[in-house]
Amino acid sequence: MAAWYVVPRLSGRPRRGRPPAAAVGHAFRAAGGSVLAPGAVAAAVPIAFQRMVGYGDLITAALALFALAAPRAACAGAIALTWTVLVVRMADTINAIIQSMRSSVFEPRAGR
């Protein structure tokens, strides 16, 4: 879909006015932040793990929104901000995987 609709539309725009494609997908990360809502996940999932995942995704989404606005505002650090979004997202994902293994979040529990 992006190749058909987004790329042709953005390719005609000057680089300064284009939103960074790497940040677009991360700007609308609602699923990770939804774990902060009461009752959104099973009670067996530790609250510390829920907060870590939720706040990590909210921080990534906020950074991505800034990265999307930076080229439009002619910010000198727009490309660096986009790379920051990618590095933060990767670190957050790796941390979530490690913490989920430590907390045994995805292991089946007895009695289910």
C-alpha positions, 0 to 999 in steps of 0.5 A: 500500500505504501509503495502504491500511495505514499511513495509516489506522493512523497517522491515529488516533495522536497526532502526538507518537507518529507516526513521520515518514513522510518518514524511514521509507523512508530508515531501511531503505536497505540497497542503498547500503550494500551497495556496501561489501561486497567484490565487490558491484560491478564492479572498474571502479568506483572504490573512492572512489566506492563508499565515498562512496555506501556511507557516504552511505547508511549515514549517511542510514539512521542519521539516519532511524532517529534521526528515527523514534525521536525522536517516541516519545522526545518529543524536541523536535527531532524535526521538525528531525531529519526535515528533516535526513534529507531534506536530507542525503539530497538532498545525498548523491544530488546528490553521487553523481550529480556524482561518477558523471559525473566518474568515468565510472561509468556509461559503457560501457567498451571491450572489453565 
